[in-house]
């Protein structure tokens, strides 16, 4: 794993515990893909609406995991590079997609030259990084001028995320949650993009993102009801603010 030797010890520890968590998770289950196919399709529609990608993009997918997020971007990529902290997850991705490039590194210390990519995607990863400003600055650095960044992260304004996934909630459950993981407010993400230097910012929350499974397993019995309710949240217009994910995009000047 590539890390920044100048990074504070706490940052290096944060990266190590996240890597260990996902190494164990993928090693035990062989895959990590909590979203249903329809959920991925919703995210892809939002990606296309926000980025309006053209064919032939040089794509960097940060937080690629076992390669599931690749499906959002690969149709527009002349070059696809996936990076993650978990070597075990990347081994799975390489086995599925040997034609692509995969690199184990920290989002805050990317081993790529400045201006090397046309699209930098943060695939549900910023909420795993306590000091994610550093990851956004690195993304800006490796983007070519005019390149786009795209991110999706769990939304703290979504009721289920606030009640069950935020560490400060009395109903918080740590099952299926990595050590540094916490949902984020849309304003926190937008401000981070602005501080990093991105312009032409776009943001909205998004519902109608169906899950195939969640933790703890007991909650899966009600997952069908949750998915229907989440679909209706989008249909009545509240998903724009209270959707389960926050979608954020920006441009390198």
Backbone as JSON, one array per atom type, in Angstrom:
{
  "sequence": "XXXXXXXXXXXXXXXXXXXXXXXXXXXXXXXXXXXXXXXXXXXXXXXXXXXXXXXXXXXXXXXXXXXXXXXXXXXXXXXXXXXXXXXXXXXXXXXXXXXXXXXXXXXXXXXXXXXXXXXXXXXXXXXXXXXXXXXXXXXXXXXXXXXXXXXXXXXXXXXXXXXXXXXXXXXXXXXXXXXXXXXXXXXXXXXXXXXXXXXXXXXXXXXXXXXXXXXXXXXXXXXXXXXXXXXXXXXXXXXXXXXXXXXXXXXXX",
  "N": [[0.85, -1.2, 0.0], [0.69, 2.12, -0.98], [1.68, 4.88, 0.85], [1.72, 8.12, 2.43], [4.73, 9.22, 3.56], [5.02, 11.51, 5.02], [2.65, 11.87, 6.26], [0.59, 12.28, 9.19], [0.98, 10.09, 12.07], [-1.55, 9.19, 12.98], [-3.13, 9.31, 10.66], [-1.92, 7.37, 9.06], [-2.45, 5.13, 10.62], [-5.24, 5.14, 10.47], [-5.62, 4.44, 7.78], [-4.48, 1.88, 7.78], [-6.16, 0.37, 9.51], [-8.56, 0.43, 8.12], [-7.83, -0.91, 5.76], [-7.21, -3.45, 6.82], [-9.72, -4.2, 7.79], [-11.32, -4.48, 5.42], [-9.79, -6.32, 4.02], [-10.19, -8.59, 5.62], [-12.99, -8.81, 5.44], [-13.54, -9.25, 2.67], [-11.92, -11.45, 2.28], [-13.25, -13.36, 3.81], [-15.82, -13.43, 2.67], [-15.5, -13.35, -0.09], [-16.4, -11.42, -1.8], [-17.65, -8.04, -2.06], [-20.46, -6.39, -2.18], [-22.95, -4.59, -1.58], [-25.09, -3.38, -2.92], [-28.02, -3.65, -4.97], [-28.54, -4.6, -8.45], [-30.22, -2.7, -9.65], [-29.76, -0.52, -8.02], [-27.11, 0.18, -8.64], [-27.56, 0.96, -11.27], [-29.12, 3.26, -10.92], [-27.2, 4.94, -9.73], [-25.43, 5.11, -11.88], [-26.96, 6.52, -13.77], [-27.11, 8.98, -12.49], [-24.41, 9.67, -12.38], [-23.91, 9.97, -15.16], [-25.61, 12.12, -15.7], [-24.49, 14.18, -14.14], [-21.76, 14.33, -14.88], [-21.69, 14.07, -17.62], [-20.23, 12.32, -19.43], [-17.77, 11.69, -21.97], [-16.76, 9.35, -24.54], [-13.57, 7.65, -24.25], [-12.2, 8.48, -21.96], [-9.64, 8.94, -19.5], [-9.67, 7.21, -16.64], [-9.73, 7.32, -13.13], [-10.53, 5.39, -10.47], [-11.24, 5.68, -7.28], [-11.31, 3.85, -4.33], [-12.25, 1.46, -5.32], [-12.66, -1.15, -4.5], [-13.7, -4.49, -4.88], [-14.08, -4.18, -7.54], [-16.67, -3.57, -8.28], [-17.67, -0.95, -8.62], [-16.6, -0.22, -11.01], [-18.36, -0.64, -13.12], [-19.83, 1.69, -13.4], [-18.26, 3.5, -14.79], [-16.65, 2.33, -16.77], [-17.62, 2.06, -19.37], [-17.05, 4.44, -20.61], [-14.36, 4.68, -20.67], [-11.1, 4.91, -21.92], [-8.89, 4.22, -20.63], [-8.74, 2.6, -17.61], [-8.2, 2.82, -14.19], [-8.13, 1.33, -11.11], [-8.09, 1.99, -7.64], [-7.39, 1.07, -4.26], [-7.36, 0.49, -0.7], [-7.31, -2.13, 0.14], [-5.62, -5.04, -0.39], [-6.64, -7.58, -0.72], [-9.2, -7.18, -1.75], [-8.47, -5.98, -4.16], [-7.12, -8.07, -5.45], [-9.24, -9.71, -6.06], [-10.58, -8.02, -7.85], [-8.67, -7.82, -9.92], [-8.68, -10.45, -10.85], [-11.19, -10.59, -12.01], [-11.17, -8.56, -13.91], [-8.77, -8.48, -15.74], [-7.7, -6.91, -17.73], [-7.56, -4.29, -16.95], [-5.96, -1.71, -14.9], [-4.76, -1.93, -11.56], [-4.22, -0.69, -8.33], [-2.77, -0.65, -5.14], [-3.15, 1.71, -2.84], [-3.11, 4.73, -0.85], [-5.67, 7.11, -0.86], [-4.86, 9.64, -0.25], [-2.29, 9.86, -1.05], [-1.49, 9.51, -3.91], [0.0, 7.5, -6.44], [0.55, 8.75, -8.99], [1.14, 10.88, -11.81], [0.79, 14.48, -12.08], [-2.14, 15.72, -13.61], [-2.86, 13.35, -14.91], [-5.3, 12.12, -15.43], [-8.67, 12.2, -16.74], [-11.03, 11.88, -15.44], [-11.76, 11.6, -12.07], [-13.0, 9.42, -9.79], [-14.66, 9.08, -6.73], [-15.58, 6.47, -5.18], [-17.88, 5.88, -3.1], [-16.17, 6.39, -0.87], [-15.05, 8.62, 0.46], [-16.26, 9.02, 2.92], [-15.02, 7.2, 4.48], [-12.62, 8.29, 5.18], [-11.18, 10.15, 7.54], [-9.77, 12.64, 7.3], [-10.6, 13.75, 4.72], [-10.17, 15.91, 3.04], [-7.52, 15.92, 2.17], [-7.5, 13.8, 0.38], [-9.17, 14.82, -1.59], [-7.64, 16.97, -2.5], [-5.5, 15.59, -3.63], [-6.87, 14.28, -5.67], [-7.6, 16.48, -7.25], [-5.05, 17.25, -8.06], [-4.17, 15.13, -9.75], [-5.91, 15.28, -11.81], [-6.5, 16.35, -15.15], [-6.53, 19.72, -16.48], [-9.82, 20.99, -16.58], [-10.84, 18.51, -16.14], [-13.08, 16.17, -14.51], [-14.4, 15.5, -11.25], [-16.1, 13.02, -9.39], [-18.3, 11.94, -6.88], [-19.82, 9.68, -4.55], [-21.48, 9.26, -1.49], [-22.66, 8.02, 1.71], [-25.51, 9.64, 3.12], [-25.91, 11.79, 5.78], [-28.3, 13.04, 6.34], [-30.26, 11.27, 5.65], [-32.77, 9.28, 7.11], [-32.3, 6.55, 8.02], [-29.52, 6.35, 7.88], [-28.74, 8.34, 9.69], [-29.83, 7.35, 12.07], [-28.88, 4.68, 12.42], [-26.27, 4.45, 11.47], [-24.62, 6.51, 12.2], [-22.03, 7.28, 14.42], [-22.65, 8.77, 16.73], [-25.29, 8.39, 17.29], [-27.81, 7.06, 19.46], [-28.85, 4.65, 18.6], [-26.97, 3.5, 17.06], [-25.35, 1.02, 15.11], [-22.62, -1.09, 14.86], [-22.27, -3.21, 13.2], [-21.19, -4.43, 10.14], [-19.89, -2.08, 9.53], [-17.06, -0.2, 8.81], [-14.0, 0.71, 10.61], [-13.51, 3.57, 10.46], [-15.73, 4.62, 9.29], [-18.44, 6.8, 8.57], [-21.55, 8.41, 7.92], [-22.0, 11.43, 5.93], [-22.7, 14.95, 6.02], [-24.31, 16.74, 3.37], [-23.42, 19.43, 3.07], [-20.9, 19.38, 4.25], [-19.42, 17.79, 2.49], [-19.65, 19.32, 0.13], [-18.36, 21.72, 0.91], [-15.81, 20.69, 1.33], [-15.02, 19.96, -1.29], [-14.93, 22.51, -2.4], [-12.91, 23.76, -0.86], [-10.73, 22.26, -1.68], [-10.32, 23.2, -4.21], [-11.95, 22.73, -6.38], [-14.25, 23.68, -8.97], [-17.41, 24.8, -10.45], [-19.35, 23.3, -9.03], [-21.59, 20.63, -8.4], [-24.37, 19.18, -6.75], [-26.51, 16.86, -5.14], [-28.78, 14.91, -3.17], [-29.61, 11.39, -3.38], [-32.09, 9.01, -3.76], [-33.8, 5.84, -4.27], [-31.94, 3.83, -4.55], [-31.36, 0.73, -4.46], [-30.69, -1.85, -2.06], [-29.03, -5.03, -1.84], [-28.28, -6.51, 0.32], [-27.77, -6.05, 3.84], [-26.08, -5.26, 6.94], [-26.7, -5.64, 10.44], [-27.58, -9.14, 9.73], [-30.19, -9.67, 10.46], [-31.71, -7.46, 9.75], [-32.16, -7.77, 7.06], [-34.55, -9.0, 6.6], [-36.42, -7.03, 6.46], [-35.67, -5.63, 4.28], [-36.8, -5.45, 1.72], [-39.07, -3.86, 2.16], [-37.81, -1.52, 2.98], [-36.45, -0.83, 0.58], [-38.59, -0.28, -1.16], [-39.75, 1.92, 0.16], [-37.65, 3.71, -0.04], [-37.56, 4.1, -2.77], [-39.96, 5.45, -3.17], [-39.43, 7.75, -1.74], [-37.76, 9.1, -3.48], [-39.51, 9.45, -5.64], [-41.49, 11.21, -4.69], [-40.07, 13.49, -4.44], [-38.47, 14.09, -2.24], [-36.11, 12.78, -2.12], [-34.09, 14.29, -3.22], [-32.99, 15.81, -1.21], [-32.93, 14.2, 1.08], [-32.03, 11.71, 0.33], [-30.42, 8.46, 0.28], [-27.76, 8.48, -0.54], [-25.27, 11.03, -1.03], [-24.55, 12.85, -3.86], [-21.81, 14.27, -5.4], [-20.08, 16.55, -7.49], [-17.39, 18.05, -9.31], [-15.17, 20.37, -11.04], [-11.8, 20.52, -12.25], [-10.15, 23.58, -12.43]],
  "CA": [[0.0, 0.0, 0.0], [1.43, 3.37, -1.03], [1.21, 5.86, 1.83], [2.51, 9.33, 2.48], [5.6, 9.16, 4.74], [4.88, 12.74, 5.79], [1.33, 11.9, 6.89], [0.62, 12.05, 10.63], [0.79, 8.67, 12.44], [-2.97, 8.85, 13.07], [-3.63, 9.07, 9.31], [-1.42, 6.07, 8.62], [-3.21, 4.12, 11.35], [-6.59, 5.11, 9.88], [-5.55, 3.68, 6.54], [-4.17, 0.49, 8.07], [-7.31, -0.35, 10.08], [-9.54, 0.26, 7.03], [-7.33, -1.98, 4.89], [-7.36, -4.72, 7.53], [-11.15, -4.53, 7.85], [-11.81, -4.96, 4.13], [-9.07, -7.57, 3.72], [-10.88, -9.67, 6.33], [-14.36, -8.93, 4.93], [-13.51, -9.88, 1.35], [-11.32, -12.76, 2.44], [-14.25, -14.27, 4.35], [-16.99, -13.55, 1.82], [-15.14, -13.46, -1.49], [-16.96, -10.3, -2.57], [-18.31, -7.01, -1.26], [-21.36, -5.68, -3.09], [-24.24, -4.49, -0.89], [-26.13, -2.77, -3.75], [-28.68, -4.41, -6.02], [-28.23, -4.12, -9.79], [-30.98, -1.47, -9.91], [-29.09, 0.56, -7.31], [-25.98, 0.61, -9.46], [-28.07, 1.66, -12.45], [-29.49, 4.61, -10.48], [-25.96, 5.7, -9.58], [-24.87, 5.39, -13.2], [-27.74, 7.61, -14.38], [-26.72, 10.24, -11.85], [-23.06, 9.95, -12.89], [-24.0, 10.48, -16.53], [-26.24, 13.44, -15.67], [-23.6, 15.17, -13.54], [-20.46, 14.42, -15.55], [-21.88, 14.06, -19.07], [-18.94, 11.8, -19.91], [-17.56, 11.36, -23.38], [-15.9, 8.17, -24.66], [-12.13, 7.87, -24.32], [-11.69, 9.12, -20.75], [-8.69, 8.29, -18.59], [-10.48, 7.15, -15.43], [-9.18, 6.83, -11.86], [-11.62, 5.02, -9.57], [-10.7, 5.59, -5.91], [-12.25, 3.08, -3.53], [-12.85, 0.53, -6.28], [-12.99, -2.41, -3.86], [-13.55, -5.69, -5.71], [-14.33, -3.83, -8.94], [-18.08, -3.35, -8.56], [-17.92, 0.42, -9.08], [-16.1, -0.11, -12.38], [-19.47, -0.64, -14.07], [-20.33, 3.05, -13.59], [-17.37, 4.34, -15.56], [-15.84, 1.63, -17.77], [-18.13, 2.26, -20.72], [-16.53, 5.69, -21.15], [-12.93, 4.73, -20.37], [-10.04, 4.34, -22.75], [-7.97, 3.68, -19.62], [-9.38, 2.54, -16.29], [-7.29, 2.47, -13.1], [-8.82, 1.24, -9.84], [-7.21, 1.98, -6.47], [-8.05, 0.74, -3.0], [-6.44, 0.14, 0.37], [-7.36, -3.56, 0.43], [-4.98, -5.92, -1.36], [-7.52, -8.73, -0.96], [-10.24, -6.72, -2.68], [-7.86, -5.74, -5.47], [-6.86, -9.37, -6.06], [-10.53, -10.12, -6.64], [-10.83, -7.17, -9.01], [-7.75, -8.22, -10.99], [-9.12, -11.72, -11.41], [-12.38, -10.37, -12.84], [-10.91, -7.59, -14.99], [-7.3, -8.44, -15.88], [-7.29, -5.94, -18.75], [-7.44, -2.98, -16.33], [-4.87, -1.5, -13.95], [-5.21, -1.9, -10.18], [-3.11, -0.23, -7.5], [-3.06, -0.55, -3.71], [-2.56, 2.95, -2.34], [-3.92, 5.63, -0.05], [-6.22, 8.21, -1.67], [-4.18, 10.88, 0.12], [-0.92, 9.81, -1.58], [-1.67, 8.76, -5.16], [1.28, 7.33, -7.15], [0.33, 9.13, -10.38], [1.59, 12.22, -12.12], [-0.21, 15.55, -12.18], [-2.86, 15.81, -14.87], [-2.83, 12.05, -15.58], [-6.63, 11.56, -15.64], [-9.78, 13.08, -17.14], [-12.09, 11.67, -14.46], [-11.43, 10.97, -10.79], [-14.22, 9.02, -9.1], [-14.56, 8.66, -5.33], [-16.7, 5.53, -5.16], [-18.31, 5.63, -1.72], [-14.92, 6.23, -0.13], [-14.65, 9.79, 1.25], [-16.78, 8.88, 4.28], [-14.1, 6.32, 5.2], [-11.36, 9.0, 5.37], [-11.45, 11.27, 8.44], [-9.22, 13.88, 6.74], [-10.78, 13.53, 3.28], [-9.67, 17.06, 2.26], [-6.25, 15.53, 1.54], [-7.84, 12.96, -0.77], [-9.7, 15.7, -2.64], [-6.52, 17.73, -3.08], [-4.78, 14.67, -4.5], [-7.69, 14.09, -6.86], [-7.44, 17.67, -8.08], [-3.69, 17.25, -8.63], [-3.98, 14.16, -10.82], [-6.84, 15.6, -12.9], [-6.11, 17.32, -16.18], [-7.41, 20.91, -16.47], [-11.12, 20.71, -17.16], [-11.28, 17.17, -15.74], [-14.19, 16.15, -13.56], [-14.42, 14.59, -10.11], [-17.44, 12.54, -9.08], [-18.27, 11.2, -5.61], [-21.07, 9.35, -3.87], [-21.24, 8.88, -0.1], [-23.88, 7.98, 2.52], [-26.01, 10.96, 3.51], [-26.31, 11.87, 7.18], [-29.68, 13.51, 6.42], [-31.17, 10.14, 5.43], [-33.14, 8.82, 8.46], [-31.65, 5.3, 8.42], [-28.11, 6.63, 8.09], [-28.61, 9.12, 10.92], [-30.21, 6.56, 13.24], [-28.19, 3.41, 12.6], [-24.91, 4.42, 10.97], [-23.78, 7.59, 12.72], [-21.53, 6.84, 15.73], [-23.21, 9.53, 17.85], [-26.69, 8.03, 17.49], [-28.0, 6.01, 20.47], [-29.23, 3.41, 17.93], [-25.86, 3.14, 16.17], [-24.92, -0.36, 15.04], [-21.31, -1.2, 14.22], [-22.25, -4.37, 12.31], [-21.03, -4.07, 8.74], [-19.34, -0.72, 9.42], [-15.61, -0.19, 8.99], [-13.63, 1.5, 11.79], [-13.55, 5.02, 10.28], [-16.88, 4.94, 8.44], [-19.55, 7.58, 9.11], [-22.21, 9.21, 6.87], [-21.58, 12.83, 5.9], [-23.66, 15.97, 5.6], [-24.01, 17.3, 2.05], [-22.65, 20.68, 3.16], [-19.51, 19.04, 4.58], [-18.8, 17.36, 1.24], [-19.55, 20.45, -0.8], [-17.31, 22.62, 1.39], [-14.52, 20.04, 1.09], [-14.7, 20.12, -2.7], [-14.58, 23.91, -2.64], [-11.6, 24.01, -0.26], [-9.7, 21.6, -2.48], [-10.09, 23.99, -5.41], [-12.87, 22.39, -7.47], [-15.24, 24.7, -9.36], [-18.6, 24.27, -11.12], [-19.82, 22.23, -8.16], [-22.96, 20.13, -8.47], [-24.64, 18.27, -5.65], [-27.85, 16.53, -4.71], [-28.92, 13.57, -2.6], [-30.23, 10.45, -4.32], [-32.72, 7.78, -3.29], [-34.03, 4.79, -5.27], [-30.72, 3.04, -4.66], [-31.76, -0.48, -3.75], [-29.68, -2.72, -1.48], [-29.27, -6.47, -1.9], [-28.1, -7.03, 1.68], [-27.21, -5.12, 4.81], [-25.71, -5.86, 8.21], [-26.72, -7.08, 10.71], [-28.4, -9.94, 8.84], [-31.59, -9.62, 10.88], [-32.39, -6.36, 9.05], [-32.48, -8.14, 5.68], [-35.95, -9.41, 6.52], [-37.21, -5.83, 6.15], [-34.98, -4.88, 3.24], [-37.74, -5.18, 0.64], [-39.88, -2.71, 2.56], [-36.93, -0.35, 2.92], [-36.18, -0.46, -0.81], [-39.81, 0.35, -1.7], [-39.88, 3.24, 0.78], [-36.61, 4.57, -0.58], [-37.98, 4.45, -4.13], [-41.01, 6.47, -3.08], [-38.79, 8.99, -1.29], [-37.31, 9.77, -4.7], [-40.65, 9.8, -6.5], [-42.22, 12.36, -4.17], [-39.2, 14.66, -4.49], [-37.66, 14.3, -1.04], [-34.8, 12.17, -2.29], [-33.11, 15.31, -3.58], [-32.36, 16.3, 0.02], [-32.81, 13.18, 2.13], [-31.67, 10.44, -0.27], [-29.47, 7.67, 1.03], [-26.41, 8.91, -0.92], [-25.01, 12.38, -1.53], [-23.76, 12.84, -5.08], [-21.1, 15.54, -5.52], [-19.17, 16.6, -8.64], [-16.71, 19.33, -9.51], [-14.24, 20.46, -12.18], [-10.52, 21.17, -12.04], [-10.04, 24.76, -13.28]],
  "C": [[0.88, 1.24, 0.0], [0.84, 4.34, -0.01], [2.17, 7.03, 1.84], [3.4, 9.29, 3.72], [5.52, 10.4, 5.6], [3.55, 12.82, 6.52], [1.46, 11.66, 8.38], [0.41, 10.57, 10.94], [-0.68, 8.28, 12.52], [-3.55, 8.57, 11.69], [-3.17, 7.72, 8.79], [-2.15, 4.94, 9.33], [-4.62, 4.0, 10.8], [-6.6, 4.24, 8.63], [-5.34, 2.2, 6.82], [-5.4, -0.27, 8.6], [-8.4, -0.53, 9.04], [-9.11, -0.88, 6.11], [-7.53, -3.34, 5.54], [-8.82, -5.15, 7.56], [-11.63, -5.13, 6.54], [-11.05, -6.19, 3.64], [-9.81, -8.75, 4.37], [-12.28, -9.9, 5.75], [-14.38, -9.67, 3.6], [-12.9, -11.28, 1.43], [-12.33, -13.79, 2.94], [-15.4, -14.51, 3.38], [-16.71, -13.68, 0.34], [-15.62, -12.32, -2.36], [-17.5, -9.27, -1.59], [-19.14, -6.17, -2.2], [-22.73, -5.58, -2.45], [-25.38, -3.98, -1.76], [-26.71, -3.77, -4.74], [-28.32, -3.82, -7.38], [-28.96, -2.81, -10.1], [-30.38, -0.28, -9.18], [-27.9, 1.09, -8.07], [-26.45, 1.39, -10.69], [-28.53, 3.08, -12.1], [-28.25, 5.48, -10.34], [-25.35, 6.03, -10.94], [-25.63, 6.5, -13.9], [-27.34, 8.95, -13.77], [-25.3, 10.63, -12.27], [-23.13, 10.56, -14.28], [-24.63, 11.86, -16.57], [-25.29, 14.51, -15.16], [-22.33, 15.39, -14.36], [-20.6, 14.59, -17.05], [-20.6, 13.56, -19.76], [-18.93, 11.55, -21.41], [-16.71, 10.1, -23.45], [-14.42, 8.58, -24.67], [-11.52, 8.52, -23.09], [-10.62, 8.27, -20.07], [-9.31, 8.38, -17.2], [-9.67, 6.61, -14.26], [-10.35, 6.62, -10.91], [-11.05, 4.75, -8.19], [-11.74, 4.92, -5.02], [-12.96, 2.03, -4.37], [-13.23, -0.8, -5.67], [-12.72, -3.59, -4.77], [-13.9, -5.44, -7.17], [-15.78, -3.59, -9.28], [-18.35, -1.97, -9.13], [-17.42, 0.64, -10.5], [-17.23, 0.02, -13.39], [-20.04, 0.76, -14.31], [-19.55, 3.8, -14.65], [-16.73, 3.66, -16.79], [-16.32, 1.83, -19.19], [-17.63, 3.53, -21.38], [-15.0, 5.76, -21.09], [-12.09, 4.14, -21.5], [-8.97, 3.72, -21.86], [-8.69, 3.74, -18.28], [-8.34, 2.06, -15.28], [-8.11, 2.47, -11.81], [-7.83, 1.2, -8.69], [-8.03, 1.73, -5.21], [-6.97, 0.44, -1.98], [-6.31, -1.36, 0.57], [-6.72, -4.37, -0.69], [-5.88, -7.11, -1.7], [-8.63, -8.36, -1.93], [-9.67, -6.53, -4.08], [-7.52, -7.05, -6.18], [-8.12, -9.91, -6.72], [-10.83, -9.32, -7.9], [-9.94, -7.56, -10.19], [-8.18, -9.51, -11.66], [-10.32, -11.54, -12.34], [-12.08, -9.53, -14.07], [-9.4, -7.45, -15.21], [-6.81, -7.42, -16.9], [-7.09, -4.54, -18.17], [-6.27, -2.91, -15.37], [-5.46, -1.35, -12.55], [-4.02, -1.58, -9.29], [-3.57, -0.11, -6.04], [-2.36, 0.69, -3.16], [-3.6, 3.74, -1.57], [-4.4, 6.78, -0.95], [-5.53, 9.53, -1.39], [-2.74, 10.93, -0.38], [-0.94, 8.97, -2.85], [-0.36, 8.68, -5.94], [1.15, 7.62, -8.64], [0.77, 10.58, -10.58], [0.44, 13.22, -12.19], [-0.83, 15.55, -13.57], [-2.99, 14.5, -15.62], [-4.21, 11.52, -15.97], [-7.64, 12.64, -16.04], [-10.94, 13.0, -16.16], [-11.5, 11.02, -13.23], [-12.74, 10.7, -10.07], [-13.88, 8.59, -7.67], [-15.77, 7.79, -5.07], [-17.02, 5.11, -3.73], [-17.1, 5.44, -0.8], [-14.6, 7.41, 0.78], [-15.12, 9.67, 2.7], [-15.99, 7.87, 5.11], [-12.82, 7.03, 5.61], [-11.61, 10.2, 6.28], [-10.95, 12.62, 7.92], [-9.35, 13.84, 5.21], [-10.39, 14.74, 2.44], [-8.38, 16.7, 1.52], [-6.5, 14.66, 0.31], [-8.4, 13.8, -1.92], [-8.59, 16.52, -3.28], [-5.69, 16.85, -4.01], [-5.56, 14.42, -5.79], [-7.58, 15.27, -7.81], [-6.08, 17.66, -8.77], [-3.59, 16.32, -9.83], [-4.98, 14.35, -11.96], [-6.2, 16.56, -13.89], [-7.01, 18.55, -16.06], [-8.72, 20.62, -17.21], [-11.66, 19.34, -16.81], [-12.32, 17.24, -14.63], [-13.92, 15.14, -12.43], [-15.87, 14.26, -9.79], [-17.37, 11.7, -7.81], [-19.69, 10.85, -5.18], [-20.74, 8.77, -2.5], [-22.56, 8.84, 0.66], [-24.21, 9.34, 3.12], [-26.5, 10.95, 4.95], [-27.74, 12.37, 7.35], [-30.7, 12.4, 6.14], [-31.5, 9.51, 6.79], [-32.41, 7.55, 8.89], [-30.16, 5.52, 8.69], [-27.88, 7.37, 9.41], [-28.85, 8.25, 12.16], [-29.29, 5.37, 13.5], [-26.72, 3.42, 12.2], [-24.03, 5.57, 11.47], [-23.34, 7.25, 14.14], [-22.13, 7.58, 16.93], [-24.67, 9.19, 18.13], [-26.81, 6.96, 18.57], [-28.39, 4.67, 19.86], [-28.14, 2.9, 16.99], [-25.53, 1.65, 16.27], [-23.6, -0.43, 14.28], [-21.22, -2.4, 13.28], [-22.16, -3.92, 10.85], [-20.46, -2.69, 8.5], [-17.84, -0.79, 9.68], [-15.22, 0.81, 10.09], [-13.77, 3.01, 11.64], [-14.81, 5.51, 9.58], [-17.95, 5.74, 9.2], [-20.2, 8.36, 7.98], [-21.87, 10.68, 7.03], [-22.74, 13.74, 5.51], [-23.31, 16.46, 4.2], [-23.15, 18.55, 2.11], [-21.18, 20.42, 3.47], [-18.77, 18.6, 3.32], [-18.62, 18.52, 0.28], [-18.44, 21.42, -0.37], [-15.93, 22.01, 1.17], [-14.09, 20.15, -0.36], [-14.25, 21.55, -3.0], [-13.2, 24.23, -2.07], [-10.48, 23.41, -1.08], [-9.39, 22.35, -3.77], [-10.98, 23.62, -6.58], [-13.85, 23.52, -7.72], [-16.4, 24.0, -10.07], [-19.19, 23.11, -10.33], [-21.28, 21.9, -8.42], [-23.17, 19.17, -7.31], [-26.14, 18.06, -5.48], [-27.79, 15.18, -4.0], [-29.69, 12.7, -3.58], [-30.8, 9.25, -3.57], [-32.96, 6.86, -4.47], [-32.72, 4.08, -5.6], [-30.93, 1.79, -3.82], [-30.54, -1.26, -3.25], [-30.06, -4.18, -1.68], [-29.12, -7.12, -0.53], [-27.49, -5.94, 2.55], [-26.8, -5.91, 6.04], [-26.3, -5.0, 9.33], [-27.75, -7.82, 9.87], [-29.88, -9.87, 9.19], [-32.37, -8.55, 10.12], [-32.76, -6.72, 7.62], [-33.92, -8.59, 5.51], [-36.85, -8.24, 6.12], [-36.64, -5.05, 4.97], [-35.89, -4.55, 2.06], [-38.6, -3.97, 0.92], [-39.06, -1.43, 2.5], [-36.72, 0.1, 1.49], [-37.39, 0.2, -1.46], [-39.97, 1.76, -1.14], [-38.85, 4.21, 0.21], [-36.93, 4.99, -2.02], [-39.03, 5.55, -4.11], [-40.46, 7.8, -2.57], [-38.3, 9.8, -2.49], [-38.48, 10.26, -5.53], [-41.41, 11.02, -6.0], [-41.33, 13.6, -4.04], [-38.31, 14.88, -3.29], [-36.27, 13.67, -1.15], [-33.71, 13.16, -2.64], [-32.35, 15.84, -2.37], [-32.04, 15.18, 1.0], [-32.46, 11.8, 1.59], [-30.53, 9.76, 0.47], [-28.01, 8.02, 0.69], [-26.41, 10.39, -1.29], [-24.13, 12.24, -2.75], [-23.13, 14.23, -5.23], [-20.16, 15.46, -6.73], [-18.56, 17.98, -8.74], [-15.68, 19.22, -10.64], [-12.9, 21.04, -11.71], [-10.42, 22.37, -12.97], [-8.95, 24.59, -14.35]]
}
